[in-house]
Amino acid sequence: MLRPADAGAIAAAFGLPPDAVLSGPVARGQLGQIWRLRSGAGSWAVKEWFASPDVTAVEADHGFSEAALSAGVLTPRSRLSLAGSVLAHVGGTPVRVMEWIDLAARTRRLDPAAVGRTLAQLHRAGAPTDERVGNWFATGVGEAGWRELHRALVGAQAPFADELETLIPELLAVEGIIEPHDRPRICHRDLWADNVLATADGRICVIDFENMGPADPSQELAMVLYEFGDDDPARAKLLHDAYAAAGGPGRVLRRGHFSMLVAEQAHITSYACARWVGESDPAERVRLEAWIRETPEDPVTLARIDRILAAVS
């Protein structure tokens, strides 16, 4: 793991002045955490992973973020190492250095029209592909999977086990709408409010391209309508109309277009629950429980899907 004393080694690897100071971590996600590096060349975000990343995937992530920048999306630009790569190893830890952008706190109440235009730019940046869409974005967990997970939670005395059991019928109902991705292109696939943030001057900034890959743009649009519509049909319509006016290729026309949203809810929830069962550290269990409770507190339901459809069709 990184330490503040690693500032000089990071600066040397990425061609930055030797007066660098490393502080943090200042933010964390599920896969890694961010430190802030200050030097005579300005401020930089330093990404550190909890487990060694797939180098090929990181390079692909970099390529898509560069294409997004060219399409007009505001996103932090990566700084290449002196060896010309996105990653460098510092004390055995792979790190990535990116432009620092001051960002506001997470909110689903961003300007919906601005979010719609940004998504259209992202979709124009992503090339069509015949790559297979992975299960995380394309399938549900199924009744047997949910029941087995619930039994494990009961056995581990999880305080949220009853909440999950109550929600299972609704989880299965929305899994019933899942359909295959149609005409996939390279998409971000992780456009939750954690990764679409406002800058200090109110612009929309997209971060964390690590889950990028093939997806139906209509399905990603539906996911963004859910997240940033925030169960307000008027917001959903503004976002959808702005996306279409900006040349976005997707359209949300039926329940099946919410398949990726449903699949991600299912896999995020089941993954976090399995992690909780296998975790022994109390602090990490508290963090995982907060993540898990996002689903029963804000579930994807057929009623919410139908409200969005009524607003945009």
C-alpha positions as CSV (number, residue, x, y, z in Angstrom):
1,M,0.0,0.0,0.0
2,L,1.1,3.6,-0.6
3,R,2.5,5.8,2.1
4,P,3.1,9.6,2.1
5,A,6.8,8.8,1.8
6,D,6.2,7.4,-1.7
7,A,5.6,10.9,-3.1
8,G,9.1,11.2,-4.6
9,A,9.0,7.8,-6.2
10,I,5.6,8.6,-7.8
11,A,6.9,12.0,-9.0
12,A,10.0,10.4,-10.5
13,A,8.0,7.7,-12.3
14,F,5.7,10.2,-13.9
15,G,8.2,13.0,-14.6
16,L,6.9,15.4,-12.0
17,P,9.0,17.8,-9.9
18,P,10.8,16.2,-6.9
19,D,9.1,18.6,-4.4
20,A,5.9,16.4,-4.5
21,V,3.8,15.8,-1.4
22,L,1.4,12.9,-1.1
23,S,-1.7,13.1,1.1
24,G,-4.6,10.9,1.8
25,P,-6.2,8.6,0.9
26,V,-8.8,11.3,0.0
27,A,-11.4,9.0,-1.5
28,R,-12.1,5.3,-1.9
29,G,-14.2,3.1,-4.2
30,Q,-14.8,-0.6,-4.3
31,L,-11.6,-1.4,-6.3
32,G,-9.2,1.1,-5.0
33,Q,-8.5,4.5,-3.5
34,I,-7.3,8.0,-4.5
35,W,-4.4,10.0,-3.0
36,R,-3.6,13.6,-3.8
37,L,-0.1,14.5,-5.0
38,R,0.8,18.2,-4.9
39,S,4.0,19.5,-6.7
40,G,5.3,22.5,-8.5
41,A,3.5,21.1,-11.5
42,G,0.1,21.3,-9.8
43,S,-2.1,18.7,-8.2
44,W,-2.7,15.2,-9.3
45,A,-5.0,12.3,-8.4
46,V,-3.1,9.1,-7.7
47,K,-5.1,5.9,-8.1
48,E,-4.0,2.9,-6.0
49,W,-5.8,-0.5,-6.4
50,F,-6.6,-2.9,-3.6
51,A,-5.6,-5.8,-5.9
52,S,-3.3,-5.7,-8.9
53,P,-5.3,-4.5,-11.9
54,D,-5.5,-6.1,-15.4
55,V,-3.0,-4.0,-17.3
56,T,-4.8,-4.6,-20.6
57,A,-8.0,-3.4,-19.1
58,V,-6.4,-0.3,-17.7
59,E,-5.0,0.5,-21.1
60,A,-8.5,0.0,-22.7
61,D,-10.0,2.3,-20.0
62,H,-7.4,4.9,-20.8
63,G,-8.2,4.7,-24.6
64,F,-11.9,5.1,-24.0
65,S,-11.4,8.1,-21.6
66,E,-9.2,9.7,-24.2
67,A,-11.9,9.2,-26.9
68,A,-14.5,10.7,-24.5
69,L,-12.3,13.7,-24.0
70,S,-12.1,14.2,-27.7
71,A,-15.9,13.9,-27.9
72,G,-16.3,16.8,-25.4
73,V,-16.7,14.9,-22.1
74,L,-15.0,16.4,-19.1
75,T,-12.9,13.7,-17.4
76,P,-9.5,13.7,-15.7
77,R,-6.7,13.2,-18.3
78,S,-4.2,10.5,-17.4
79,R,-0.5,11.4,-17.2
80,L,1.7,8.8,-18.8
81,S,4.8,7.5,-17.0
82,L,8.3,8.2,-18.3
83,A,8.1,4.7,-19.7
84,G,5.1,5.7,-21.8
85,S,2.5,3.6,-19.9
86,V,-0.6,4.4,-17.9
87,L,0.7,2.5,-14.9
88,A,3.9,2.5,-12.9
89,H,5.0,0.4,-10.0
90,V,6.0,2.2,-6.8
91,G,7.2,0.0,-4.0
92,G,5.5,-2.9,-5.7
93,T,2.2,-1.1,-5.9
94,P,0.7,-0.3,-9.3
95,V,-0.4,3.4,-9.5
96,R,-1.9,5.7,-12.0
97,V,-1.6,9.5,-12.1
98,M,-4.5,11.7,-13.4
99,E,-5.3,15.3,-13.6
100,W,-6.8,16.7,-10.4
101,I,-10.3,18.2,-10.8
102,D,-12.1,19.7,-7.8
103,L,-15.5,17.9,-7.6
104,A,-18.6,18.5,-5.5
105,A,-20.2,15.9,-3.3
106,R,-22.2,13.0,-4.9
107,T,-25.8,13.9,-5.8
108,R,-28.5,12.5,-8.1
109,R,-29.9,16.0,-8.6
110,L,-27.5,17.2,-11.2
111,D,-28.9,19.2,-14.1
112,P,-30.6,16.4,-16.0
113,A,-30.2,18.1,-19.4
114,A,-26.4,18.4,-18.8
115,V,-26.3,14.8,-17.8
116,G,-28.2,13.8,-21.0
117,R,-25.8,15.8,-23.2
118,T,-22.8,14.2,-21.5
119,L,-24.1,10.7,-22.0
120,A,-24.7,11.4,-25.7
121,Q,-21.0,12.5,-26.0
122,L,-19.9,9.3,-24.2
123,H,-22.0,7.2,-26.6
124,R,-20.6,9.0,-29.6
125,A,-17.1,8.3,-28.3
126,G,-17.7,4.5,-27.9
127,A,-17.2,2.4,-31.0
128,P,-19.6,-0.4,-32.0
129,T,-18.3,-3.8,-30.9
130,D,-19.2,-7.5,-31.1
131,E,-17.6,-8.3,-27.7
132,R,-19.8,-10.4,-25.4
133,V,-21.5,-8.5,-22.6
134,G,-20.5,-10.0,-19.3
135,N,-23.1,-11.4,-16.8
136,W,-22.6,-8.6,-14.4
137,F,-24.4,-6.3,-16.9
138,A,-26.7,-8.8,-18.6
139,T,-28.2,-11.4,-16.2
140,G,-29.9,-11.6,-12.9
141,V,-29.2,-13.8,-9.9
142,G,-32.4,-15.9,-10.1
143,E,-34.6,-17.3,-7.3
144,A,-32.3,-20.1,-6.3
145,G,-29.4,-17.7,-6.0
146,W,-31.3,-15.1,-3.9
147,R,-32.7,-17.8,-1.6
148,E,-29.3,-19.4,-1.1
149,L,-27.8,-15.9,-0.4
150,H,-30.6,-15.2,2.2
151,R,-29.8,-18.5,4.0
152,A,-26.2,-17.5,4.2
153,L,-27.1,-14.1,5.7
154,V,-29.4,-15.7,8.2
155,G,-26.7,-18.1,9.2
156,A,-24.2,-15.2,9.6
157,Q,-26.9,-13.2,11.6
158,A,-26.8,-10.4,9.2
159,P,-29.0,-7.5,10.5
160,F,-30.4,-6.9,7.0
161,A,-31.3,-10.5,6.2
162,D,-35.1,-9.9,6.8
163,E,-35.0,-6.8,4.5
164,L,-33.5,-8.8,1.7
165,E,-36.0,-11.6,2.1
166,T,-38.9,-9.1,1.9
167,L,-37.4,-7.6,-1.3
168,I,-36.8,-10.9,-3.1
169,P,-40.2,-11.0,-4.9
170,E,-39.5,-7.5,-6.3
171,L,-36.0,-8.5,-7.3
172,L,-37.3,-11.5,-9.2
173,A,-40.1,-9.5,-10.8
174,V,-37.6,-7.0,-12.4
175,E,-35.3,-9.8,-13.4
176,G,-38.2,-11.1,-15.5
177,I,-37.8,-8.2,-17.9
178,I,-34.1,-8.9,-18.8
179,E,-33.4,-9.1,-22.5
180,P,-30.1,-9.3,-24.4
181,H,-28.1,-6.2,-25.3
182,D,-28.8,-5.0,-28.8
183,R,-26.1,-3.5,-31.0
184,P,-23.6,-3.0,-28.2
185,R,-20.9,-0.3,-28.3
186,I,-18.2,0.6,-25.9
187,C,-19.9,2.2,-22.9
188,H,-18.9,3.4,-19.4
189,R,-21.3,1.0,-17.6
190,D,-20.8,2.5,-14.2
191,L,-22.6,5.8,-14.5
192,W,-23.9,6.0,-10.9
193,A,-23.9,9.3,-9.0
194,D,-20.5,8.4,-7.5
195,N,-18.9,8.7,-11.0
196,V,-20.9,11.6,-12.5
197,L,-20.1,14.6,-10.4
198,A,-20.3,18.4,-10.6
199,T,-17.2,20.6,-10.8
200,A,-16.8,23.7,-8.7
201,D,-18.1,25.7,-11.7
202,G,-21.1,23.5,-12.3
203,R,-19.9,21.4,-15.2
204,I,-20.5,17.6,-15.4
205,C,-17.4,15.5,-14.9
206,V,-17.3,11.7,-15.5
207,I,-14.7,9.6,-13.6
208,D,-13.7,6.0,-13.2
209,F,-13.9,4.2,-16.5
210,E,-12.7,0.9,-15.1
211,N,-15.9,-1.0,-15.8
212,M,-16.1,0.2,-19.5
213,G,-17.0,-2.3,-22.1
214,P,-19.7,-3.5,-24.4
215,A,-23.3,-2.5,-23.7
216,D,-26.5,-1.5,-25.5
217,P,-26.5,2.3,-25.4
218,S,-30.3,2.3,-24.8
219,Q,-29.8,0.1,-21.7
220,E,-27.1,2.5,-20.4
221,L,-29.5,5.4,-21.1
222,A,-32.2,3.7,-19.1
223,M,-29.8,3.2,-16.2
224,V,-28.9,6.9,-16.2
225,L,-32.6,7.9,-16.5
226,Y,-33.2,5.9,-13.3
227,E,-30.2,7.3,-11.4
228,F,-30.4,10.9,-12.3
229,G,-34.2,11.1,-12.9
230,D,-34.3,10.3,-9.2
231,D,-37.9,9.0,-9.5
232,D,-39.1,12.3,-11.0
233,P,-40.7,11.9,-14.4
234,A,-40.1,15.5,-15.4
235,R,-36.3,15.1,-14.7
236,A,-36.3,11.9,-16.7
237,K,-37.9,13.6,-19.7
238,L,-35.5,16.5,-19.6
239,L,-32.5,14.1,-19.6
240,H,-33.9,11.9,-22.4
241,D,-34.8,14.8,-24.6
242,A,-31.4,16.5,-24.1
243,Y,-29.6,13.2,-24.9
244,A,-31.6,12.7,-28.1
245,A,-31.1,16.4,-29.2
246,A,-27.3,15.9,-28.7
247,G,-27.2,13.0,-31.0
248,G,-27.2,10.1,-28.6
249,P,-27.9,6.8,-30.4
250,G,-30.0,5.1,-27.7
251,R,-33.8,5.3,-27.0
252,V,-35.7,3.9,-24.1
253,L,-38.9,2.3,-25.4
254,R,-39.7,-0.7,-23.3
255,R,-39.1,-2.4,-20.0
256,G,-36.3,-4.6,-21.5
257,H,-34.2,-1.5,-21.9
258,F,-33.8,-1.4,-18.2
259,S,-32.0,-4.8,-18.2
260,M,-28.5,-3.6,-17.4
261,L,-29.9,-1.5,-14.5
262,V,-31.6,-4.6,-13.1
263,A,-28.5,-6.8,-13.7
264,E,-26.2,-4.4,-12.0
265,Q,-28.5,-4.0,-9.0
266,A,-28.6,-7.8,-8.6
267,H,-24.9,-8.4,-8.9
268,I,-23.9,-5.4,-6.8
269,T,-26.2,-6.5,-4.0
270,S,-25.4,-10.2,-4.1
271,Y,-21.6,-9.5,-4.3
272,A,-21.8,-7.1,-1.3
273,C,-23.8,-9.6,0.7
274,A,-21.4,-12.4,0.0
275,R,-18.5,-10.1,1.0
276,W,-20.3,-9.3,4.2
277,V,-20.7,-12.9,5.1
278,G,-17.1,-13.7,4.5
279,E,-15.7,-10.5,6.2
280,S,-14.4,-10.6,9.8
281,D,-13.3,-7.0,10.2
282,P,-16.1,-5.1,12.0
283,A,-15.4,-1.7,10.3
284,E,-15.5,-3.3,6.8
285,R,-18.8,-5.0,7.7
286,V,-20.2,-1.6,8.6
287,R,-19.1,-0.2,5.2
288,L,-20.5,-3.2,3.3
289,E,-23.8,-3.0,5.2
290,A,-24.2,0.6,4.2
291,W,-23.6,-0.4,0.5
292,I,-26.1,-3.3,0.8
293,R,-28.8,-1.2,2.3
294,E,-28.8,1.1,-0.8
295,T,-30.9,-1.6,-2.5
296,P,-33.8,-2.0,-0.1
297,E,-33.8,1.8,0.5
298,D,-33.9,2.6,-3.2
299,P,-34.9,-0.5,-5.2
300,V,-35.4,-0.8,-8.9
301,T,-39.1,-1.8,-9.3
302,L,-41.5,-2.3,-12.1
303,A,-43.5,0.7,-11.0
304,R,-40.5,3.0,-11.1
305,I,-39.5,1.6,-14.5
306,D,-43.0,2.2,-15.8
307,R,-43.1,5.8,-14.6
308,I,-39.9,6.5,-16.5
309,L,-41.3,4.9,-19.6
310,A,-44.4,7.0,-19.4
311,A,-42.4,10.1,-19.2
312,V,-40.0,9.5,-22.1
313,S,-42.2,7.6,-24.6
